[in-house]
C-alpha cells in the first residue's frame, strides 16, 4: 500500500494493482498474515484496517497536527511495522516525522493488537505515539538480528546510526550508537537506508555530496563498521538482490554494484547503469524475488536481480496502477522484518578422547543464547569425565538447536619422567605410566633416535627403560582404540645439589613450608628434628612445641645431606610493671616489661603525647594527672601484642616562708611560717628540728622549711635573717664617675632599722664641706661648691639612732682618691 491510494496484491504470484485509502507523498508500510491476507497499513500518522477504515485509536498517532498536512507524509521512510517476537497478533508501528521545524524528525512507536476492534486490529490504549528519539534524518529501516532479535535503525543528525533492539522481552529504547559518516545537513535527510536479506550489510542513499554508502553490520551487537562511499551523487532509493551480492541504487537512473568484489575500487568499478527511472523513487524487493521501482509509467521491475549488468533484465511498466491512483515519489512500502522461530534441530556428537584428562566441547559457530545442562552459558565447555553433555543454543536468525556430546575417555594423559643418574654409572632411566584411574594393559614400544627398537612390553602399570645414555628417545603407547607416540629427552647428569628454602623463625601454631630446590635427586627423606619425617618433595610441617629444631634433608639415590635450623617461637605476650604507682611531677617513671624471647621491638605510648621504642624506658611527666601507659611488642614471627597500665603523677607542695630579712640585736623575735596555701596532710620539717607549721626566730641565721605531701613529694624554702642596727663606714672612695665607689656613704645606711641619721665631712683645716641627714641619698660625691676636691684625707662625723633606741656616733677619716 503506497502513494496516492495505490497498492499491489501479490497473492496470485504476480503483482495486481488495487485501490486503497492511503495517501502519502513518500513513505508507507503494510503487513499481511502468513496466508497473504492484508492486516493493516499506515503512512506513520494513520492506521487503516484491511477494510480501508482508520482504526478507532489509529489516527493522529504522533499527536502532532499540521493543518491540511500529515506530519509523516513527506518522510522518505515514514513508517515501519515489526511483528512483536513471540506475541502473535501484536505489532510495533514506528512513525518518523518529516523535516519541518516543528517535527524535528522525531521517532515514535505504537503497539497494534489484532484482537482489538472486532479482529480488525487497533492501537493498544496507553501504547500510542511514544517518543523514543529525535533530531533524525528521514531514514528508518529494520532487519532481523542474529539471535532471535530485530534491529530498528535510524540516522541521527549528528552523524550516527541509532540501532534499537527488539526481543521477546520488548523494545530496548537505549540505542546502540555507531558512526554513519553522514554528517549534519538538510540535503542528506532524503533517501533510504536498507539492509541486505542476510542482514550483514546496509546501504544508505543520500542527496548531495554524501551520495551512496555501504556498511557492514553486526546483527549480534547492532554496530556498523567498514564505511565505504561508492559514489558522491544524489541517490534516493536502495535495495539488495535476494542473494545479497548486488546493490541497486536509484536516482534519475538505476545503478547496480557487485558488493562481493574484494576491494572498494573493484566494487566502484563494477557500477553499471541498468535502467532509467521516473525520478525520485525507492527500490523494493517483492515476494516473487524481483525488485520493483517507479518508472516513467507505472511500476517497473528488475526480473533477475542476482545477475550482473544488463542481464538483470529490467522491464519497464510491468504493472499499470488503477486509474486515479499514483505512486507520488515512488514511495513503495518499507520492508517488514518478520522473526520466525525455526524448527528445533537435535544433533548427537560421539566423541572418543584418547590420552587426555579433559576436552573442550565447542558449540558450532555462529550462535548465541548458549545454555548447557549444568547452567553454563559459555560457547565452550571443558569436561573431565565420561557422559552425555547437552547444550541448547540458537543460530541466526532464530534456529533452535539441542546438541548432545557423548564423551568417552578411552585413555588418560600418561605420566612420563626421566632420571639422569648420578654420573656415568648406568643408573639413568626413562619411564611412562598410564593416567590416573587408567588400568588398560597397553603395549609400550621404545625406540632410540635412530629408530632402533629397544624394548617392548605389555603392561597395565606402565613401563621403564633402564640403563641408557643421554639422548632422544620415543615410546609408543597403544591399546583400547587409542595410540600415541611421545618423544622423551634424557639430559646428561646434572650437578648434584641439595638445597631447600624455609622460614628460619616461625611462631608456634604456624606451618613450616619447606621448598625443595634440589637438583639431581629422585627421592627425598625429611627429618624435622621433632621425631617426625616425610618423603614428600616439598613438605609442610607443624611443630607441637616451641624450641629450636634441626631440619635434615637427605636426597636419593645420590645420597647427600643438608641441615638447617628452624626456631619456633612461643606464643607472644607482653606485660610490664612500674617501680611504683604514685610519682611526683618530673620524677622518672621506669617501666619493667616481661615478654618471651623473640621480641624485636617494644613501642611505648606514655599517654601524654610522647611515644618511642625501648626495652626498659624511663619517662618523666611535666603535669600532674593519671596517665595510661601502652606498650606494643613486635615479634620475629608471632603476632604483635600489647598491654597497658596506669600511673598517677602528683604536684609538689608550695612552700614560701618569706624573703630574707634583718634583725636588730636584742630586738623583737620573728615569726616564721609557710605563707603559701597549706594542704592538711602535708608534713613540716624545719632545720631547727621543729615539725610545727611555724617557728619563732630569736637570732640571725638561715632557716629552712621542708613541706612533704602524702605521696612523698617534698619542697624546701629558706630565709636568711641578717644583723641590722649597725653602720659600715668605708675608709676610701673614688669619685671618678666609673660607676664604682663614686660616693662616700655608710653601706648600711639604707637599713630598715635606721630611725635617724646625720653625717658631716671636714677638710684638714676643719672646714665643713658636706652635710646630709637624708637616709635615701647618695652621700658625698667629692665636691664642694661644685668644685672637685683634691685627693687627700678628710674627717667625717656620723650620728645615727636605730629602731631599738640605741644611738651611735662615729668619727673617723676617709681617703679621697682620683
Rosetta blueprint (number, residue, H / E / L):
1 X L
2 X E
3 X L
4 X E
5 X E
6 X E
7 X E
8 X E
9 X E
10 X L
11 X L
12 X L
13 X L
14 X L
15 X L
16 X E
17 X E
18 X E
19 X E
20 X E
21 X E
22 X E
23 X E
24 X L
25 X L
26 X L
27 X L
28 X L
29 X E
30 X E
31 X E
32 X E
33 X L
34 X L
35 X L
36 X L
37 X L
38 X E
39 X E
40 X E
41 X E
42 X E
43 X L
44 X L
45 X L
46 X L
47 X E
48 X E
49 X E
50 X L
51 X L
52 X L
53 X L
54 X E
55 X L
56 X L
57 X L
58 X L
59 X L
60 X L
61 X L
62 X L
63 X L
64 X L
65 X L
66 X E
67 X L
68 X L
69 X E
70 X L
71 X L
72 X L
73 X L
74 X L
75 X L
76 X L
77 X L
78 X L
79 X E
80 X E
81 X E
82 X E
83 X E
84 X L
85 X L
86 X L
87 X L
88 X L
89 X L
90 X E
91 X E
92 X E
93 X E
94 X E
95 X E
96 X E
97 X L
98 X L
99 X L
100 X L
101 X L
102 X L
103 X L
104 X L
105 X L
106 X L
107 X E
108 X E
109 X E
110 X E
111 X E
112 X E
113 X E
114 X L
115 X L
116 X L
117 X H
118 X H
119 X H
120 X L
121 X L
122 X E
123 X E
124 X L
125 X L
126 X L
127 X L
128 X L
129 X L
130 X E
131 X E
132 X E
133 X E
134 X L
135 X L
136 X E
137 X E
138 X E
139 X E
140 X E
141 X E
142 X E
143 X E
144 X E
145 X L
146 X L
147 X L
148 X L
149 X L
150 X E
151 X E
152 X E
153 X E
154 X E
155 X E
156 X E
157 X L
158 X L
159 X L
160 X E
161 X E
162 X E
163 X E
164 X E
165 X E
166 X E
167 X E
168 X L
169 X L
170 X E
171 X E
172 X L
173 X L
174 X L
175 X L
176 X E
177 X E
178 X E
179 X E
180 X L
181 X L
182 X L
183 X L
184 X L
185 X L
186 X L
187 X H
188 X H
189 X H
190 X L
191 X L
192 X L
193 X E
194 X E
195 X E
196 X L
197 X L
198 X L
199 X L
200 X L
201 X E
202 X E
203 X E
204 X E
205 X E
206 X L
207 X L
208 X H
209 X H
210 X H
211 X L
212 X E
213 X E
214 X E
215 X E
216 X E
217 X E
218 X E
219 X L
220 X L
221 X L
222 X L
223 X E
224 X E
225 X E
226 X E
227 X E
228 X E
229 X E
230 X E
231 X E
232 X L
233 X L
234 X L
235 X L
236 X L
237 X E
238 X E
239 X E
240 X E
241 X L
242 X L
243 X L
244 X L
245 X L
246 X E
247 X E
248 X E
249 X E
250 X E
251 X L
252 X L
253 X E
254 X E
255 X E
256 X E
257 X E
258 X E
259 X L
260 X L
261 X L
262 X L
263 X L
264 X H
265 X H
266 X H
267 X H
268 X H
269 X H
270 X L
271 X L
272 X E
273 X E
274 X E
275 X E
276 X E
277 X L
278 X L
279 X L
280 X L
281 X L
282 X L
283 X E
284 X E
285 X E
286 X L
287 X L
288 X L
289 X L
290 X L
291 X E
292 X E
293 X E
294 X E
295 X L
296 X L
297 X L
298 X L
299 X E
300 X E
301 X E
302 X E
303 X L
304 X L
305 X L
306 X L
307 X L
308 X L
309 X H
310 X H
311 X H
312 X H
313 X L
314 X E
315 X E
316 X E
317 X E
318 X E
319 X E
320 X L
321 X L
322 X L
323 X L
324 X L
325 X L
326 X E
327 X L
328 X L
329 X L
330 X L
331 X L
332 X L
333 X L
334 X L
335 X L
336 X L
337 X L
338 X L
339 X L
340 X L
341 X L
342 X E
343 X E
344 X E
345 X E
346 X E
347 X E
348 X E
349 X E
350 X E
351 X E
352 X E
353 X E
354 X L
355 X L
356 X L
357 X L
358 X L
359 X E
360 X E
361 X E
362 X E
363 X L
364 X L
365 X L
366 X L
367 X L
368 X E
369 X E
370 X E
371 X E
372 X E
373 X L
374 X L
375 X L
376 X L
377 X L
378 X L
379 X L
380 X E
381 X E
382 X E
383 X E
384 X L
385 X L
386 X L
387 X E
388 X E
389 X E
390 X E
391 X E
392 X E
393 X E
394 X E
395 X E
396 X L
397 X L
398 X L
399 X E
400 X E
401 X E
402 X E
403 X E
404 X E
405 X E
406 X E
407 X E
408 X E
409 X E
410 X L
411 X L
412 X L
413 X L
414 X L
415 X E
416 X E
417 X E
418 X E
419 X E
420 X L
421 X L
422 X L
423 X L
424 X L
425 X L
426 X L
427 X L
428 X L
429 X E
430 X E
431 X E
432 X E
433 X E
434 X L
435 X L
436 X L
437 X L
438 X L
439 X L
440 X L
441 X L
442 X E
443 X E
444 X E
445 X E
446 X E
447 X E
448 X E
449 X L
450 X L
451 X L
452 X L
453 X E
454 X E
455 X E
456 X E
457 X E
458 X E
459 X E
460 X L
461 X L
462 X L
463 X E
464 X E
465 X E
466 X E
467 X L
468 X L
469 X L
470 X L
471 X E
472 X E
473 X E
474 X E
475 X E
476 X E
477 X E
478 X E
479 X E
480 X L
481 X L
482 X E
483 X E
484 X E
485 X E
486 X E
487 X E
488 X E
489 X E
490 X E
491 X L
492 X L
493 X L
494 X L
495 X L
496 X L
497 X E
498 X L
499 X L
500 X E
501 X E
502 X L
503 X L
504 X L
505 X E
506 X E
507 X E
508 X L
509 X L
510 X L
511 X E
512 X E
513 X E
514 X L
515 X E
516 X E
517 X L
518 X L
519 X E
520 X L
521 X L
522 X L
523 X E
524 X E
525 X E
526 X E
527 X E
528 X L
529 X L
530 X L
531 X L
532 X L
533 X E
534 X E
535 X L
536 X L
537 X L
538 X L
539 X L
540 X E
541 X E
542 X E
543 X L
544 X L
545 X L
546 X L
547 X E
548 X E
549 X E
550 X E
551 X E
552 X E
553 X E
554 X E
555 X E
556 X E
557 X L
558 X L
559 X L
560 X E
561 X E
562 X E
563 X E
564 X E
565 X E
566 X E
567 X E
568 X E
569 X E
570 X L
571 X L
572 X L
573 X L
574 X E
575 X E
576 X E
577 X E
578 X E
579 X L
580 X L
581 X L
582 X E
583 X E
584 X E
585 X L
586 X L
587 X L
588 X E
589 X E
590 X E
591 X E
592 X E
593 X E
594 X E
595 X E
596 X L
597 X L
598 X L
599 X E
600 X E
601 X E
602 X E
603 X E
604 X E
605 X E
606 X L
607 X L
608 X L
609 X L
610 X L
611 X E
612 X E
613 X E
614 X L
615 X L
616 X L
617 X L
618 X E
619 X E
620 X E
621 X L
622 X L
623 X L
624 X L
625 X E
626 X E
627 X E
628 X E
629 X E
630 X E
631 X E
632 X E
633 X E
634 X E
635 X E
636 X L
637 X L
638 X L
639 X L
640 X L
641 X E
642 X E
643 X E
644 X E
645 X E
646 X E
647 X E
648 X E
649 X E
650 X E
651 X L
652 X L
653 X L
654 X L
655 X L
656 X L
657 X L
658 X L
659 X L
660 X L
661 X E
662 X E
663 X E
664 X E
665 X L
666 X L
667 X L
668 X L
669 X L
670 X E
671 X E
672 X E
673 X E
674 X L
675 X L
676 X L
677 X L
678 X L
679 X L
680 X L
681 X L
682 X L
683 X E
684 X E
685 X E
686 X E
687 X L
688 X L
689 X L
690 X L
691 X L
692 X L
693 X L
694 X E
695 X E
696 X E
697 X E
698 X L
699 X L
700 X L
701 X E
702 X E
703 X E
704 X E
705 X E
706 X E
707 X E
708 X E
709 X L
710 X L
711 X L
712 X L
713 X L
714 X E
715 X E
716 X E
717 X E
718 X E
719 X E
720 X E
721 X E
722 X E
723 X E
724 X E
725 X L
726 X L
727 X L
728 X L
729 X L
730 X L
731 X L
732 X E
733 X E
734 X L
735 X L
736 X L
737 X L
738 X L
739 X L
740 X L
741 X L
742 X L
743 X L
744 X E
745 X L
746 X L
747 X L
748 X L
749 X L
750 X L
751 X L
752 X L
753 X L
754 X E
755 X E
756 X E
757 X E
758 X E
759 X E
760 X E
761 X E
762 X E
763 X L
764 X L
765 X L
766 X L
767 X L
768 X E
769 X E
770 X E
771 X E
772 X E
773 X L
774 X L
775 X L
776 X L
777 X L
778 X L
779 X L
780 X E
781 X L
782 X L
783 X E
784 X E
785 X L
786 X L
787 X E
788 X E
789 X L
790 X L
791 X L
792 X E
793 X E
794 X E
795 X E
796 X E
797 X E
798 X E
799 X E
800 X E
801 X E
802 X E
803 X L
804 X L
805 X L
806 X L
807 X E
808 X E
809 X E
810 X E
811 X E
812 X E
813 X E
814 X E
815 X E
816 X E
817 X L
818 X L
